[in-house]
């Protein structure tokens, strides 16, 4: 008697081959590329279904790395940054190598330790047009660049105290006024790590002799920019 062909149907979970890790819809996974010299692709599982032959197929929504997107990698892109694309695909579940976590940008910056499985996403990406959502983000420092969590920044304590007395749209906006890249301020990373107090040129002038001994002030042309936006194109 002929065997009855199994019909296609959704499955609740898939166990990654050679492990005890279970993958379910909504999980983020690492997928094996055809070129073994490349890092694993990152995707979000949208659907798991039987292929009708005893195997499992996975429908995914791809994350793009900055280097894979139009325009390529830019200075503010972090090493673990990904873009959630509108590119969907269906693959054999056997191509799943492992699980990972794609954090929101805010949650990623709060991690005490970043592991190999930790990534973050702050942009959606349209693969066909190269458009990003949001198409603009706040900038920091005198270089007017968005925040890269891999770069050390120093906070002006004078600005922090001074702007707390002014009405702003939200306290989050204060962050854009206070932070500077050491290199933009004429400091080395080693110098920045050693200082206890940092003041921009305006605050250094106001405080004068009151400035703490272990502090660092910057050149007069290093004024911060208020609520500027970087347009993503």
ABEGO torsion letter per residue (X at the ends): XBBBBBBBBBBABBBBBGBABBBBBGBBBBBBBABAABBBBBBBBABBBBAGAGBBBBBBBBBBBAAABBGEBBAABBAABBBBBABBBBBBAAABABBBBBBBAAAAAABABBBAABBBBABBBBAAAGBBOBABBBBBEAAGBBBBAABBBBBBAAAAAAAAABBBABAAAAAAAABBBAAAAGBBAAAAAABABBBBAAAAAAAEAABBABBBBBBAAABBBBGBBBBBX
